[in-house]
Amino acid sequence: MIRFPDRAAFTSALNALPHPDALAIETAAARQAQLTKPPGSLGRLEDIALFMAGWQGTARPRLDRIRAAVFAGNHGVAAQGVSAFPPAVTAQMVANFQAGGAAINALARVCGADLHVVPLDLERPTGDISVEPAMSEAECFEALNAGATMVGGDIDLLFVGEMGIANTTPGSALCAQALGGDASLWVGRGTGVDDAGIGRKIRAVSRALALHGSACDTPFETLRRLGGREIAAMAGAILAARMEHVPVLLDGFICCAAIAPLAAAVPSFTDHCLAAHCSAEAGHALLLKRLGLKPLLHLDMRLGEGSGAAVATQVVRCALAAHREMATFAEAAVAGAL
């Protein structure tokens, strides 16, 4: 099982990212060329099949074992009035997840994902990033490893989600610090704040950047100072997945913001990731562009929880079904390429 016990191990993992299996991709592409269809006629479904072949290391990838992990955490910056809901809602929603009554429960069931819900010290919010670091070094490593733990076992695909009232504020701060631009470029309405709430979010993010910016000299330090427990957990899970050659479907704005510091430092970090969707959160389209990712879906979702990734899993299933189950020209006795 992948673990990150200290800064050296985290940095070492980030600087030694494995690559996809080139032979598996080549063999899968050769199969694609022989399937009973015009070349390229299945569009991005063909690209997805090759992507999955490379990370699974087989020319005929499968999607039998999907793991979904939803991490939950609370944020001290909520005290700045940056959310339309109180922090108590985080624990209430975790209880709903555990009872099977949330959107992600239904969507995970229908896409065949094994769902894990991981609450992270909900009774103890992070530090308010506008006045202090979100986490101590020990707290950040604890969160990173809570995420990495979810990658254990033989899985074909991972997607992660989050629940954390006020977490679009640290998400915006992470994007601004890692990718550039001022607070107003990245701040959106999150849970549905009004214009006054937007102003409070911009001011909180601006104060956080002024306070921590010069100290955010590594991806770890950026996560520690500007992130949150569920955000660091997602980053840890996605990094551990890369080390284990597990492909990842990225969910919405917060999920992508969690890896922004890692991708800014190592642009190839997202090579094992597919963007599930582009959410309605204001900064997500720009964030995906900066990460070099093209979303599979545009459904105006903004729920979080991994919900967009759960829906996009069905697209991946379709891509692999076509790649695995279509006949070749030889098998179908069809004369010549279409």
TIBA-664587 format. One record per residue: z, y, x of N, C-alpha, C in turn; residue in three letters. Coordinates in pm, whole numbers, padded with zeros to 5 digits, always signed. Atoms other than C-alpha are relative to their C-alpha. Layout:
ZYXZYXZYXAla...
# end
This chain:
+00000-00119+00085+00000+00000+00000+00000+00125+00089Met+00009-00125-00075-00091+00346+00128+00124+00085-00027Ile-00112-00091+00012+00203+00576+00198-00021+00117+00097Arg+00006-00118-00086+00236+00925+00348+00143+00041+00034Phe-00140-00027-00031+00577+00934+00517+00026+00137+00060Pro-00021-00128-00066+00523+01260+00702-00132+00075+00013Asp+00120-00084-00015+00278+01538+00785-00106-00069+00086Arg+00096+00065-00090+00121+01337+01066-00080-00106-00073Ala+00069+00106+00074+00039+01044+00837-00096+00059-00103Ala+00086-00066+00098-00100+01275+00568-00124+00058+00067Phe+00111-00061-00072-00315+01464+00818-00092-00106+00059Thr+00079+00109-00057-00429+01142+00986-00090-00063-00105Ser+00081+00057+00109-00545+01000+00653-00114+00093-00036Ala+00102-00097+00039-00732+01318+00568-00110+00012+00105Leu+00098-00012-00109-00905+01317+00906-00069-00132+00035Asn+00061+00131-00027-01003+00948+00895-00047-00063-00130Ala+00044+00048+00130-01164+00914+00555-00108-00108+00015Leu+00105+00102-00005-01360+00590+00506-00124+00044-00077Pro+00129-00033+00062-01723+00601+00395-00046-00114-00090His+00052+00109+00084-01915+00406+00131-00080-00101+00081Pro+00073+00109-00064-02087+00081+00217-00151+00026-00012Asp+00143-00037+00002-02442+00182+00314-00088-00118-00036Ala+00081+00118+00032-02576-00174+00291+00005-00031-00148Leu-00012+00025+00144-02442-00217-00062-00086+00099-00078Ala+00084-00100+00068-02612+00108-00165-00148-00034+00017Ile+00141+00036-00026-02939+00000-00002-00043-00119-00085Glu+00034+00119+00078-02930-00338-00174-00004+00033-00149Thr+00001-00041+00140-02842-00181-00509-00124+00081-00033Ala+00121-00080+00022-03129+00067-00471-00123-00090-00007Ala+00113+00093+00005-03366-00221-00402-00004-00070-00135Ala-00002+00061+00133-03251-00386-00724-00047+00100-00105Arg+00043-00103+00094-03296-00058-00912-00153+00008-00005Gln+00146-00014-00007-03657-00048-00796-00072-00114-00070Ala+00063+00117+00062-03722-00390-00952+00033-00016-00148Gln-00040+00014+00140-03564-00333-01294-00113+00044-00092Leu+00111-00022+00094-03789-00324-01600+00011+00136-00069Thr-00002-00138+00047-03810+00053-01640-00079+00084+00099Lys+00062-00091-00096-04001+00341-01488+00104+00052+00099Pro-00096-00051-00099-03839+00464-01165+00065+00130-00044Pro-00073-00121+00034-03568+00719-01234+00018+00025-00148Gly-00001-00027+00143-03594+00681-01610+00139-00002-00063Ser-00137-00005+00050-03220+00627-01654+00080+00114+00063Leu-00062-00122-00048-03147+00950-01470+00127-00023+00078Gly-00125+00006-00075-02790+00993-01355+00069-00136-00013Arg-00058+00134+00008-02697+00645-01476-00036-00082+00124Leu+00041+00070-00122-02893+00515-01179+00082+00048+00121Glu-00080-00054-00110-02707+00747-00943+00143-00054-00005Asp-00137+00050+00015-02372+00634-01083+00009-00144+00048Ile+00000+00141-00043-02462+00269-01025+00000-00010+00152Ala+00003+00003-00146-02546+00338-00661+00131+00052+00060Leu-00129-00052-00044-02231+00546-00617+00107-00109-00007Phe-00101+00104+00016-02016+00265-00753-00026-00118+00094Met+00032+00108-00094-02200+00007-00542+00054+00031+00138Ala-00046-00039-00133-02118+00201-00228+00149-00011+00017Gly-00145+00001-00014-01748+00231-00299+00062-00135-00031Trp-00050+00135+00023-01703-00120-00435-00051-00099+00103Gln+00051+00087-00105-01906-00266-00150-00079-00118-00051Gly+00081+00107+00058-02133-00474-00373-00120+00060-00069Thr+00124-00050+00060-02489-00434-00498+00004-00003-00152Ala-00011+00009+00147-02381-00522-00853+00144+00029-00040Arg-00140-00037+00027-02059-00328-00915+00042-00030-00144Pro-00057+00033+00130-01828-00405-01206+00104+00105-00038Arg-00106-00089+00047-01577-00215-01416+00096-00082-00087Leu-00093+00089+00071-01324-00480-01509+00143+00051+00002Asp-00140-00041-00019-01005-00315-01381+00004+00151+00023Arg-00009-00146-00006-00955+00055-01456+00148+00039-00009Ile-00138-00049+00007-00627+00228-01382-00001+00149-00032Arg-00022-00141+00035-00523+00555-01545+00146+00033+00027Ala-00137-00043-00028-00216+00741-01422+00016+00144-00044Ala-00029-00135+00046-00073+01045-01598+00135+00042+00059Val-00119-00051-00066+00179+01243-01393+00050+00124-00074Phe-00058-00114+00073+00417+01493-01552+00103+00070+00087Ala-00097-00078-00075+00615+01775-01395+00020+00136-00065Gly-00029-00134+00053+00776+02107-01484-00002+00104+00111Asn+00027-00107-00095+00722+02443-01316+00092+00120-00021His-00086-00117+00007+00961+02724-01235-00072+00126-00043Gly+00076-00120+00035+00683+02979-01284-00013+00018-00150Val+00001-00014+00146+00702+02908-01657+00091+00114-00046Ala-00093-00108+00033+00988+03161-01656-00069+00136-00004Ala+00074-00127-00002+00725+03433-01600-00080+00022-00130Gln+00071-00017+00127+00588+03382-01954-00148-00028+00010Gly+00141+00028-00025+00262+03225-01838-00057-00110-00090Val+00047+00106+00089+00238+02954-02106+00030+00034-00144Ser-00024-00019+00143+00211+02954-02483+00107-00095-00053Ala-00099+00098+00044+00462+02666-02497+00117-00003+00098Phe-00116+00009-00089+00813+02615-02355-00004-00127+00085Pro-00001+00117-00088+00879+02369-02068+00050-00128-00067Pro-00051+00119+00068+01062+02135-02308-00113-00088-00055Ala+00114+00076+00054+00720+02031-02439-00047-00108+00098Val+00042+00101-00098+00649+01844-02114+00069-00132-00027Thr-00075+00124+00027+00926+01589-02179-00034-00056-00137Ala+00036+00047+00134+00834+01573-02548-00134-00074+00002Gln+00129+00067-00009+00477+01485-02460+00008-00130+00080Met-00020+00126-00073+00589+01226-02205+00052-00106-00095Val-00051+00095+00099+00786+01060-02484-00112-00046-00093Ala+00115+00036+00085+00471+01069-02696-00093-00095+00073Asn+00081+00093-00079+00271+00907-02415+00064-00139+00000Phe-00069+00128-00012+00533+00637-02378+00006-00075-00132Gln+00003+00062+00133+00531+00575-02753-00141-00038-00044Ala+00138+00036+00032+00152+00542-02750-00068+00091-00098Gly+00052-00084+00106+00086+00840-02975-00086+00117+00042Gly+00078-00115-00047-00113+01083-02759-00149-00033+00007Ala+00145+00020-00013-00486+01134-02719-00032-00098+00112Ala+00033+00085-00113-00483+00966-02379+00030-00146-00029Ile-00028+00139+00037-00326+00653-02528-00118-00061-00075Asn+00114+00050+00077-00609+00616-02777-00124-00014+00088Ala+00121+00002-00083-00878+00701-02522+00009-00105+00110Leu-00016+00105-00101-00734+00470-02256-00022-00137-00062Ala+00020+00130+00067-00726+00185-02505-00148-00027-00021Arg+00139+00025+00035-01085+00232-02610-00088-00015+00124Val+00081+00016-00121-01215+00261-02252+00049-00115+00087Cys-00048+00118-00072-01010-00038-02134+00079+00030+00124Gly-00078-00037-00119-00788+00145-01886+00146-00043-00015Ala-00142+00032-00008-00444+00029-01783+00074+00131+00028Asp-00059-00134-00007-00235+00343-01846+00142-00005+00052Leu-00134-00017-00054+00069+00440-01640+00042+00145-00019His-00054-00134+00020+00286+00740-01728+00114+00019+00100Val-00094-00019-00110+00486+00885-01437+00064+00139-00011Val-00072-00128+00001+00741+01162-01513+00069+00025+00133Pro-00052-00036-00132+00856+01345-01201+00106+00110-00013Leu-00113-00094+00001+01201+01510-01219-00019+00111-00103Asp+00029-00100+00103+01129+01682-01550+00118+00094-00023Leu-00118-00084+00022+01485+01810-01571+00020+00102+00113Glu-00015-00087-00116+01438+01989-01238-00135+00065+00031Arg+00130-00065-00025+01144+02234-01239-00017+00033+00148Pro+00029-00048-00136+00973+02329-00916+00051+00143+00016Thr-00027-00141-00021+01049+02660-00756-00107+00086-00063Gly+00095-00097+00055+00882+02962-00913-00088+00049+00115Asp+00088-00031-00114+00578+03005-00687-00017+00149+00024Ile+00014-00145-00020+00579+03380-00742+00115+00059+00082Ser-00115-00051-00078+00914+03409-00560+00047-00095+00109Val-00044+00099-00099+00959+03088-00353-00098-00117+00000Glu+00087+00118-00001+00780+02766-00251+00028-00092-00119Pro-00017+00092+00112+00724+02515-00529+00091-00116+00037Ala-00072+00120-00040+00871+02226-00331+00045+00008+00145Met-00035+00023-00139+01057+02138-00018-00097-00101+00058Ser+00087+00099-00063+00876+01921+00234+00030-00140-00054Glu-00037+00133+00050+01070+01615+00117-00047-00020-00144Ala+00043+00011+00139+00994+01687-00248-00151-00019-00010Glu+00145+00012+00003+00624+01725-00177-00043-00140+00041Cys+00035+00137-00041+00607+01394+00009+00039-00102-00107Phe-00040+00091+00108+00798+01224-00272-00106-00002-00109Glu+00103-00009+00103+00537+01349-00518-00132-00061+00047Ala+00122+00060-00054+00242+01258-00295+00006-00152-00006Leu-00014+00145-00004+00376+00905-00261+00015-00061-00138Asn-00001+00047+00138+00446+00873-00633-00143-00020-00049Ala+00141+00017+00034+00072+00924-00671-00063-00115+00074Gly+00060+00107-00080-00026+00692-00386+00038-00137-00050Ala-00047+00129+00051+00181+00413-00538-00088-00053-00112Thr+00082+00042+00112-00053+00406-00837-00131-00068+00042Met+00127+00057-00046-00342+00285-00621+00017-00146+00044Val-00020+00138-00042-00184-00050-00532-00068-00098-00093Gly+00066+00102+00081-00360-00364-00653-00150+00011+00007Gly+00146+00010-00006-00722-00460-00696-00061+00069-00121Asp+00056-00074+00112-00882-00191-00914-00142+00045+00032Ile+00140-00037-00015-01244-00093-00972-00023+00151-00012Asp+00017-00144+00025-01192+00270-01078+00137+00058-00032Leu-00124-00072+00029-00908+00521-01092-00032+00133-00065Leu-00001-00140+00041-00859+00829-01300+00144+00043-00025Phe-00134-00054+00011-00556+01053-01307+00000+00119-00094Val-00017-00113+00090-00425+01306-01554+00137+00062+00020Gly-00125-00072-00019-00135+01544-01591+00053+00056-00131Glu-00066-00075+00105+00114+01699-01825+00102+00089+00068Met-00095-00090-00064+00302+02009-01714-00016+00140-00054Gly+00009-00134+00056+00365+02323-01912-00001+00102+00114Ile+00020-00110-00096+00251+02627-01708-00079-00042+00123Ala+00062+00044-00126+00056+02417-01456-00138+00060+00027Asn+00125-00068-00036-00267+02615-01489+00026+00120+00091Thr-00031-00111-00091-00086+02895-01304+00002-00047+00145Thr+00014+00050-00137-00022+02694-00985-00139-00055+00029Pro+00138+00046-00021-00366+02537-01035-00091+00114+00042Gly+00080-00118-00035-00522+02882-01023+00035+00051+00139Ser-00042-00045-00133-00315+02974-00718-00057-00090+00109Ala+00058+00093-00098-00431+02661-00535-00148+00028+00023Leu+00144-00027-00012-00795+02741-00608-00025+00129+00078Cys+00019-00128-00068-00764+03101-00497+00032-00010+00148Ala-00038+00013-00140-00585+03009-00176-00099-00086+00078Gln+00085+00095-00072-00812+02716-00085-00146+00043+00003Ala+00143-00023+00014-01148+02845-00204-00039+00148-00002Leu+00029-00143-00005-01119+03223-00204-00009+00063-00137Gly+00005-00075+00125-01130+03492-00467+00139+00042-00043Gly-00131-00045+00044-00852+03685-00634+00045-00076-00124Asp-00060+00074+00111-00628+03565-00914-00085+00004-00126Ala+00074-00016+00125-00845+03702-01195-00123-00090-00007Ser+00117+00088-00002-01136+03482-01085+00035-00139-00052Leu-00038+00137+00028-00939+03162-01145+00089-00018-00122Trp-00097+00012+00110-00688+03237-01419-00072-00007-00134Val+00054+00015+00134-00773+03118-01770+00111-00007-00103Gly-00097-00006+00109-00599+03081-02103+00091-00124-00007Arg-00088+00116-00003-00451+02736-02034+00030-00054-00137Gly-00040+00053+00131-00254+02631-02342-00035+00095-00114Thr+00041-00092+00104-00389+02931-02529+00074+00132+00001Gly-00072-00128-00006-00210+03243-02404-00092+00113-00044Val+00074-00120+00041-00313+03582-02538-00030+00087+00122Asp+00039-00087-00111-00440+03873-02330+00121+00043+00084Asp-00121-00036-00075-00086+03974-02237+00044-00116+00089Ala-00034+00118-00080-00023+03619-02120-00092-00016+00119Gly+00094+00002-00112-00336+03632-01908+00044+00098+00108Ile-00047-00099-00097-00202+03947-01745+00121-00050+00077Gly-00118+00053-00069+00129+03777-01669-00040-00110+00099Arg+00047+00105-00090-00054+03479-01517-00064+00060+00125Lys+00066-00063-00115-00269+03702-01296+00103+00061+00094Ile-00103-00061-00085+00037+03891-01174+00081-00106+00074Arg-00077+00106-00065+00227+03568-01103-00079-00064+00114Ala+00084+00059-00105-00064+03418-00909-00019+00097+00115Val+00017-00100-00106-00120+03742-00719+00125+00010+00087Ser-00125-00004-00078+00246+03755-00616+00014-00126+00086Arg-00010+00126-00075+00234+03390-00511-00092+00001+00122Ala+00094-00004-00112-00073+03445-00294+00047+00097+00108Leu-00050-00097-00097+00079+03753-00131+00120-00057+00076Ala-00121+00055-00062+00403+03566-00063-00029-00115+00094Leu+00018+00127-00072+00267+03233+00062-00129-00008+00081His+00134+00018-00054-00092+03295+00170-00005-00023+00150Gly+00009+00013-00145-00036+03339+00542+00065-00129+00051Ser-00066+00123-00041+00184+03027+00555-00077-00125-00043Ala+00077+00116+00050-00071+02804+00379-00109-00034+00102Cys+00093+00026-00110-00230+02693+00705-00047-00144+00007Asp+00044+00139+00009-00274+02324+00614-00009-00038-00148Thr+00003+00045+00140-00362+02138+00292+00139-00036-00052Pro-00134+00038+00043-00009+01997+00281+00084+00123-00033Phe-00081-00118+00021+00152+02338+00312-00046+00077-00124Glu+00051-00065+00121-00074+02480+00041+00050-00072-00124Thr-00052+00077+00113+00021+02198-00197+00150+00023-00017Leu-00145-00012+00005+00388+02231-00110+00042+00136-00057Arg-00041-00135+00038+00408+02606-00161-00053+00042-00137Arg+00066-00054+00119+00167+02664-00450-00022-00102-00111Leu+00031+00103+00098+00143+02332-00634+00116-00035-00091Gly-00105+00051+00087+00380+02117-00832+00006-00150+00018Gly-00018+00144-00024+00506+01761-00846-00117-00081-00055Arg+00111+00079+00056+00238+01628-01082-00131+00031+00070Glu+00121-00039-00072-00028+01820-00889-00006-00072+00135Ile-00004+00072-00127+00080+01675-00554-00018-00150-00022Ala+00017+00142+00028+00100+01330-00714-00146-00035-00022Ala+00142+00026+00018-00262+01354-00825-00073+00003+00134Met+00063-00006-00132-00365+01462-00475+00030-00125+00080Ala-00037+00121-00072-00174+01169-00327-00074-00123-00050Gly+00072+00114+00058-00335+00922-00567-00146+00002+00041Ala+00143-00009-00031-00686+01050-00499-00025-00025+00148Ile+00013+00028-00143-00636+01045-00122+00023-00149+00028Leu-00025+00143-00019-00488+00693-00136-00117-00083-00050Ala+00118+00071+00051-00783+00583-00347-00113+00001+00102Ala+00104-00006-00103-01019+00703-00076+00028-00099+00113Arg-00036+00091-00108-00829+00506+00186-00021-00146-00040Met+00018+00136+00050-00860+00194-00034-00141-00025-00054Glu+00139+00012+00047-01233+00251-00114-00008-00011-00152His+00002+00002+00146-01152+00302-00483-00066+00127-00051Val+00063-00120+00056-01387+00539-00668+00090+00066-00104Pro-00087-00078+00086-01224+00815-00871-00083+00084-00096Val+00054-00094+00098-01320+00993-01191+00099+00116-00011Leu-00085-00118+00009-01181+01347-01177+00000+00053-00143Leu-00012-00054+00134-01051+01495-01499-00030+00151+00001Asp+00029-00140+00022-01018+01866-01570+00042+00094+00110Gly-00027-00107-00096-00916+02189-01401+00117-00033+00092Phe-00118+00024-00083-00570+02085-01282-00024-00114+00097Ile+00032+00113-00087-00689+01752-01144-00087+00045+00117Cys+00089-00047-00106-00966+01923-00949+00069+00102+00090Cys-00074-00096-00080-00736+02206-00837+00093-00072+00098Ala-00092+00076-00085-00500+01942-00694-00064-00039+00132Ala+00067+00041-00123-00762+01839-00439-00075+00114+00067Ile+00071-00113-00061-00902+02186-00369+00044+00026+00144Ala-00037-00022-00141-00690+02231-00052-00052-00109+00093Pro+00049+00111-00083-00797+01888+00076-00151+00014+00021Leu+00145-00013-00010-01165+01948+00000-00041+00122+00080Ala+00031-00119-00080-01156+02295+00155+00010-00032+00148Ala-00018+00038-00140-01031+02140+00479-00101-00104+00045Ala+00093+00109-00031-01258+01834+00466-00100-00010-00116Val+00093-00006+00113-01565+01898+00246-00047-00136-00050Pro+00043+00132+00044-01657+01529+00238+00108-00073-00079Ser-00109+00067+00070-01326+01453+00068-00042-00049-00138Phe+00037+00036+00137-01491+01441-00275-00111-00105-00008Thr+00110+00097+00002-01751+01181-00171+00029-00122-00086Asp-00034+00118+00082-01562+00908-00358+00034+00038-00144His-00037-00051+00132-01524+01122-00670-00123+00032-00085Cys+00093-00049+00102-01728+01176-00985+00076+00098-00088Leu-00061-00095+00092-01653+01479-01200-00027-00048-00142Ala+00017+00056+00134-01592+01343-01549-00062+00100-00096Ala+00047-00100+00097-01649+01666-01738+00028+00139+00052His-00032-00140-00026-01647+02042-01725+00079+00050-00119Cys-00087-00040+00111-01356+02167-01931-00027+00143-00042Ser+00014-00135+00050-01331+02486-02132+00089+00099+00075Ala-00083-00090-00079-01071+02627-01888-00090+00087+00089Glu+00092-00099-00058-01224+02940-01736-00045-00035+00141Ala+00036+00020-00139-01216+02840-01371-00062-00135+00034Gly+00040+00135-00037-01328+02480-01397-00146-00009+00044His+00141+00006-00040-01704+02534-01381-00018+00051+00143Ala+00008-00053-00136-01665+02748-01069+00062-00097+00100Leu-00067+00095-00089-01424+02497-00917-00090-00120+00029Leu+00091+00113-00022-01669+02210-00967-00116+00040+00090Leu+00109-00048-00087-01946+02418-00811+00046+00009+00144Lys-00052-00013-00137-01729+02494-00508+00027-00137+00062Arg-00024+00135-00050-01643+02124-00478-00129-00080+00017Leu+00128+00067-00011-02012+02032-00496-00015-00116-00096Gly+00002+00109+00097-01969+01819-00807-00069+00043-00129Leu+00070-00025+00125-02189+01796-01115+00065-00085-00109Lys-00073+00078+00100-01996+01695-01428-00091-00092-00082Pro+00076+00093+00084-02106+01398-01636-00010+00050-00144Leu-00006-00041+00140-02007+01561-01966+00037+00147-00013Leu-00043-00134+00040-01974+01904-02126+00041-00010-00148His-00048+00019+00137-01758+01861-02437+00101+00107-00043Leu-00094-00108+00030-01547+02181-02430+00143-00050-00016Asp-00137+00051+00002-01233+01973-02377+00087+00083+00094Met-00094-00067-00091-00923+02131-02221+00141-00053-00021Arg-00129+00060+00031-00643+01890-02304+00076-00044+00124Leu-00068+00066-00111-00570+01740-01964+00030-00144-00036Gly-00044+00138+00027-00387+01405-01972-00094-00106+00057Glu+00102+00097-00038-00693+01242-01813-00098-00030-00111Gly+00079+00030+00120-00865+01263-02151-00150+00008+00025Ser+00144-00010-00028-01203+01382-02023-00049-00115+00086Gly+00038+00112-00086-01207+01112-01756-00008-00129-00081Ala+00003+00120+00083-01127+00845-02015-00130-00007-00079Ala+00127-00001+00075-01428+00953-02221-00117-00029+00094Val+00110+00019-00094-01655+00966-01915-00006-00142+00056Ala+00001+00140-00043-01551+00613-01821-00104-00081-00075Thr+00100+00072+00079-01778+00497-02100-00141+00020+00056Gln+00129-00025-00063-02073+00660-01924-00015-00090+00123Val+00004+00088-00117-01986+00470-01606-00022-00145-00044Val+00021+00136+00051-01962+00148-01807-00147-00023-00035Arg+00140+00013+00039-02310+00208-01947-00090-00009+00124Cys+00080+00001-00123-02450+00280-01600+00004-00137+00066Ala-00013+00129-00068-02313-00044-01457-00055-00114-00085Leu+00057+00104+00086-02413-00252-01760-00152-00005+00015Ala+00145-00003-00017-02774-00138-01728-00039-00055+00137Ala+00033+00045-00136-02772-00198-01352+00020-00149+00018His-00030+00143-00018-02618-00544-01375-00084-00089-00090Arg+00049+00091+00104-02775-00681-01692-00149+00010-00029Glu+00145-00009+00022-03133-00553-01702-00072-00106+00083Met+00083+00094-00075-03397-00803-01597-00086+00074+00100Ala+00100-00052-00093-03617-00744-01297-00139-00033-00054Thr+00135+00031+00042-03994-00746-01334-00030-00149+00015Phe+00025+00142-00023-04001-01095-01187+00069-00086-00105Ala-00077+00080+00098-03730-01227-01420-00060+00010-00139Glu+00055-00020+00134-03898-01079-01727-00147-00033-00008Ala+00142+00031-00007-04248-01182-01615-00085+00116-00051Ala+00076-00120+00033-04367-00825-01663-00090+00029+00119Val+00096-00019-00109-04678-00755-01460+00005+00143+00051Ala+00006-00130-00066-04636-00466-01215+00108+00095-00046Gly-00097-00103+00032-04415-00164-01218-00049+00084-00117Ala+00037-00085+00113-04407+00054-01528-00038+00139+00048Leu
# end
